[in-house]
Each structure stands twice: as structure tokens, then as C-alpha cells.
Amino acid sequence: MLDHKLRYLQIAFNYDIGLVQQLLPAIVRSVQNVPRARERILMEAGTPYLKREGMAGIRVIRSLWRGHVVADLKTVDGAIGEVDMARSAGATAVTILGNAPPETLNLFVTRCAALGMASMIDMLGVKDPLRVLMHLKHPPDVVVLHLARDEENTRGKVIQYRHVNRVRSKFDVIISAAGGVDLKEARSAIFNGANIVVANLVRPSDPWAGIRTNTDVGAMAQQFLQTIE
């Protein structure tokens, strides 16, 4: 499971299997001599990637990476079945949307715990994450404060770090920061109390922040790890 004392880099693949096969081995080679790098990096099968590639996409990431693999399913219903699918494919963590029904959220957290997986509640579009958590039987392992991709370039829209202390005042959970995360935002996330920063792999033609796929992604992963340490 995840360690509250560590700072993690979550690298999100959002395109196709071909890009995973091209870039993930380069990341592995680059970080193999970085202390605890394999423990501190989570490889994410992003939502667009999963919609394109299905569970096979998780299996490919698992075949190339022995550390944590996050299935960003953003479950909204059918929690048990979706958690089971992700686990069978090789994921060690899975996400659910915070605006899913409380019944679904409770089933999700319980099932993840039973399977030894990290449960991640993604608060995308949720105005009050603490209110969501207060209605659960058990808290998740991770709360994701998420600025939506479509919001990244909207003036004034930022990751809502003001929720970190509110959530931590009631629950001993890991906080993840996602959406528009570059090196500068990664530093801000850690300063504001996050444990995990999620960096998207982004093609040069796309307008979002993250790690550009035409750069040395392995070297960039090292820079992120050093920045958040």
C-alpha cells in the first residue's frame, strides 16, 4: 500500500498502447538508479487510454512496470465489478468519482480494501470533498483534488488546495493533486500538503500541461521526483 511519509509521482498515459510501449521502458531505464524510484512512481492507465484500449491497456503497463499501476476508471456505478476487472488486469489502485452514489462509494472502498488495492476517490467537479467523505462508512486511501482537463486553460481555475487541511482535520488520507501539473505546480502541490502529483504525458500538439512526449521523459520523471522529494 501507499506510505503517508513518501511523495509520489503518478505518470498518466492517456493515448494508446503504442505510446506506452515507446515511453515506459525509457522511464524505467532512466529511474532505475534513483533511490526508491520504483516505489515512488505510480503508472496510470488514464481514462481516455482505458476507453481506447480496455483492460488490455492495463496488462501492457503491468508487463513493463513492477510497481504501482493505477486504473483511472472514474467509476460511477457497478463498483465491485469494475474494481475486480482492474485487479485482474494487474492494477494496484483504482479511481471512482466523488459524485457517485454513496452506496457505490462504500462498495468501492470496501472492495478495494478486500483485494489489497488503493482506493482513490476523484473529486473532479465536487465542491465540498469533506462532505462526500463524511457520508462514507470508511474513508478511501487517497483523495484526488482534480482540476479537469477542460478547465486547465480557464482563467482563474486552479487545484483547490484549500480542501487539504479541511480533509486532513477529519481523515487520515493521502492527498493527490491532478490537472495541469508541471514542475512548478508539482512544487506548489507538495508545499500545500499533497502526497501525490499526477503528471500527464502530453503530445506537443495538445494544449495541456504535463510531460511532453517529445522530450526525454525519463529525465523529466527524475526532475519531478527530485522536485517533490
N, C-alpha and C positions, 0 to 999 in steps of 0.2 A: 504493500500500500504506500501511499504518499507520505512524506515526512514533513511535518509542520516547520521544521527547522531549516529545510532546504529551499532554495529558489530555483524554479524550474523554467525551462524554455519549451514551449509547445510549438512545433513546426507543423503548419497546416497545409496539406496537399488538397487543392481544390479543382484540379483539372482532370487528368486521365492517368491510366496505369503507365503509359509510356514515359511521362514526366517523372513519375515515381522511380521507375527503373533507371532513368538517366541521372537523377539528382541524389537519391537517397544513398547509394553506395559512396558518392563523393563526400557526403556529410559524414558517413561512418568513418571513412579514411581520415578525414580532417580532424575529427574529435577523439580518435582512439587513444591519443596520448594526453588528453585533457583529463585531469583528476575528476573522477566521479561523473564524467560526461554522460555515459550511457544511463546512469541513474537519474541524471538531471534533465534529460531531454525526453519529451513525450512526442511521438509522431502521431499526427492526427489525420485520420481519413475524414476530410471535410464534407459538409453536406452536399455541395454540388458534385464532388467526386463520388460520393456514395450513390447519388441519384443516377450517375452515369455508369458506374462500374458495379454497383451492388456489393454483396458480401465478398465477391472475388477481389474487390479492391482492398479490403482489409487483409485478406490472405496474402496478397502480394507484399503489402507493407510488413506483415509479420514475417514473411520469408526472408526479408532483408534486414530486419531490426529485432534484436533480442530484448530490448527494453519495453517501456510502456507504449501501448498503442491505444489511442482514443478514437472511438467511433462517434462522430458528431451527428448522431441520428436526429437530434432535436425531437424526441418522441413526444407525441401529444395524446396518444391513446394506445391501448394494447401493450402496456409496458412490459409484461412478463415475456411475451413472445419476442419483442424487439431486443430486450436485454439478452435473452437466450441466443438469438441469432448472432448478435455481435460477439458474444463469448465464444460460440462455436467456431467463428471465423478467426479468432485469435486476439480480439480486443481485450484490454485490461481495464478500460474505463469507457463510459458511455454517457451521452448527454440527453437531457429532457428539457423541454421548455417550461419555464416557471409559471406560465399561464395555462398549463394543462390542468385538468380537474384534480382536486386534492386526492381523490381515490387513486388516480393514475400515478400521481407523485408518490404516494405512500407505497403502492405496489412496486414502483420502480426502485425506490431506496431499499426496500426490504429484499427485493430480488438481487440487486447488486451486492448487498452485504452477504447474502447466502452463497453467492458464486465467487466471493473474494474480489469483486470488481469495485473500482472507484465510481461512486455515483456523483454526477455533475449536473446541477440544476442551472440552466442557462436563463438568465434574467433579461433576455432580449425583449424589449417592449414592456417590461414590468416596471411600474412607477415606484413601488414600495416592496423591495425584496424581503425585508424583515417581516412584513405582513404575510407573505407567502409561507415563510419558514415557520411562523407561529402557528399555522394551521396544520402542520405535519406531526405525525406520531414520532418520527425520528428525523433529525437533520441529515442532509446529504454529506458526503465527504468534501465536496467542492461547490462553492457558489461562484458562478461566472457573471461578472459585470461586463456587459457586452454592448458596444456601440455597433449598430447594424451597418453592414456594408453600404447600403443605400443612404446611410446618414453621414458617412465619412466626410463627404465634401460639403455638408450643410453647415453654414456659418453658425458658430455657437454651440454645435452639438459635440459633446465630449463624453468620455467614460465617466460615470458617476461615482467617483471615489468617495463622495460624502457618505455612501452607504457602508463603507468598510467598517468604521467604528461602531455604527449602529448594529450591524450584524454581529460583529465580534463581541459586543456587550452582552449578547444573549446566547451565542452559539460558538462552539469551538470548531470552526470550519476553516478550510483552506479557501483563499480568495484568488480567483483567476481574472485577469484583465484581457479583454479581447476587442478587436476592432480598431483598425488604423494604427497598429502598433509598429513603430520603427524604433531605432535605438533610443531616440530622445524620449518617446512615450514609454519605452521599457523602463528607463530610469525613473520617470515620473510614477509609474505603476508601483515599483518597488518602494520608492520614497513614501507613497501613500498606503503602504501596507499589504500589497498583493504578494502572493507566493508564486504565482504562475503568470508568465506573459505569453500570449499567443501571437505568433508572427506568421502571417500568411505568406506563402510563396506566390509571387505575383509576376505575371508576364509583363514585359516592357510596355506593351500597348494598353494595359489596363490602368485605371486611374487610382487604384487603392494603394495604401501604404503597406509595407512589409519587406520581405527579402526578394529582390528582383531575381528572376530565374536566369537572367543573362550575366549575373555576377558570379563570383566564387562563393557559392552558397555554403560550403564548408567553412571557409574563413569567416563568413558573416555569422554563422552559428557560433563560432568561437567568440566573436566580438560580443554577441548577445550574452553568452554565458559569463564573460568577464564583466560586462556591464551590470548584470543583475546579481552578481555574487555577493 
